[in-house]
Amino acid sequence: MKSSFPHSSFFKCGALGAACLLAAAALLHAAPPGVKPNIVFILADDLGWADLGCYGSAFHETPSLDRLAKEGMRFTDAYASAPVCSPTRASILRGRSTARLHDWRKGLQAQMPTDNPLKAKMGLSLPDGGFRREGFHLWDPSIIKVGDTYHMFASCWPSENFGAWKSSYIIRGTSKNLLGPYTFAGEVFRPRPGDFFDSQGCHNPKIAFHGGKYYLYYLGIPAWKSGVAVSDSVEGPWERRKDWCIPANNPGLWIHKDGSVYGVGKVKVENPKFPGSKEFDELLHYIHAYRADSIFGPYTMLHKGSENALPGNFQNEDPCLWYDGERYHMLLTDLHGLATGFHKSFAYYTSPDGLSYQLVSKDPLFTNQIPIRFADCSEEKFLRIERPNVVLDEHGAVIAVLAACTPENQKEGSRILVFPVDRFGVKPPQASP
């Protein structure tokens, strides 16, 4: 409805809809028994109240509707009962007022229009799916499928204090359904007391499989660098080394077929605006890339100092990474909203060479400023939506996006949501010669 509609009219009762219903009821009542009256109902989407000649339009020519108004009834006072047009259609189809149609969107799965190709392929999470553990925060999700079972690895710590993440440990959950719900399958490992790089915390686990071995790389605290645990089975036991081997905080890695590794991670760079400062928000948070012949290193840095793999000096953290044979792909947390306009939203980048990344779209996958909508059309607004990750199928297509979500009441504990993706990144088969 156009802004020229008198403001006071929005607060009057639904005269238009009520009058239409009363008129229809009157016609039905007046009709002789067994005779059905002819009722023509015209619904025009996005028609402004002043767009018809009978309502004063000097631009649009609507002679037939003007005649209908002259010979019938013309309503002059109404109000908008919803900010979008869909509830009106639902109201007409169901014969109920819009205010009573709390489920008017039920069954509608389509995303809003977007130029983000990954977002366009995403579906909705199950309200009772994902992974949650009562009394705990779950963070940093990573999923691998073994046989017919999906295994999710995540950081875990008590829900009473979100800030206790620095003493987190790693757990595993399982499900036969990628979307969940996942059942707690046990602890993977905890911090090791003593002279170890992970003596205080084990955080941000990511699971990978290569050459018959499972590799679980994770952030060790207090070293603030990452190490690797190895096992012959996804269920463990896991062999850990004493020291870290990946020179990054919360890295994203890709193991190529030959066992070589390409990785990305956040680095903190001094901000010229705040010389000498070590405060988190006064530092620059850039992305550096590195390579190694093995996941255990040693790693060669591809960026140094104040170089940034991201364009425009965008600042991000917590990347996940995958490779489609031609380009590297990253999902990251847009730390200050410089890329998408939304603080700590999910931003999507790609790169042909792993040295310079381009932002695919300014439209983020998620932001905590917009409620998450579930498959049953319920919604929930989260205080935090962070730690993006993806799940790939056997052909390398993205089949799910993962997110760690903290409710507005933090003591309820963070949970992991799994969003289905319609096989994003599948290359079309090449025609036979």
Secondary structure as GFF3:
##gff-version 3
##sequence-region A 1 433
A	DSSP	three_ten_helix	7	11	.	.	.	ID=ss1
A	DSSP	alpha_helix	15	30	.	.	.	ID=ss2
A	DSSP	three_ten_helix	53	55	.	.	.	ID=ss3
A	DSSP	alpha_helix	63	71	.	.	.	ID=ss4
A	DSSP	alpha_helix	86	94	.	.	.	ID=ss5
A	DSSP	three_ten_helix	98	100	.	.	.	ID=ss6
A	DSSP	alpha_helix	117	120	.	.	.	ID=ss7
A	DSSP	beta_strand	136	146	.	.	.	ID=ss8
A	DSSP	beta_strand	149	158	.	.	.	ID=ss9
A	DSSP	three_ten_helix	162	167	.	.	.	ID=ss10
A	DSSP	beta_strand	169	175	.	.	.	ID=ss11
A	DSSP	beta_strand	183	189	.	.	.	ID=ss12
A	DSSP	beta_strand	201	210	.	.	.	ID=ss13
A	DSSP	beta_strand	213	221	.	.	.	ID=ss14
A	DSSP	beta_strand	225	231	.	.	.	ID=ss15
A	DSSP	beta_strand	239	240	.	.	.	ID=ss16
A	DSSP	beta_strand	249	255	.	.	.	ID=ss17
A	DSSP	beta_strand	261	270	.	.	.	ID=ss18
A	DSSP	three_ten_helix	280	282	.	.	.	ID=ss19
A	DSSP	beta_strand	283	292	.	.	.	ID=ss20
A	DSSP	beta_strand	300	301	.	.	.	ID=ss21
A	DSSP	three_ten_helix	311	313	.	.	.	ID=ss22
A	DSSP	beta_strand	316	323	.	.	.	ID=ss23
A	DSSP	beta_strand	328	334	.	.	.	ID=ss24
A	DSSP	beta_strand	345	351	.	.	.	ID=ss25
A	DSSP	beta_strand	358	359	.	.	.	ID=ss26
A	DSSP	beta_strand	372	373	.	.	.	ID=ss27
A	DSSP	beta_strand	379	380	.	.	.	ID=ss28
A	DSSP	beta_strand	382	392	.	.	.	ID=ss29
A	DSSP	beta_strand	398	407	.	.	.	ID=ss30
A	DSSP	three_ten_helix	410	412	.	.	.	ID=ss31
A	DSSP	beta_strand	415	424	.	.	.	ID=ss32
###
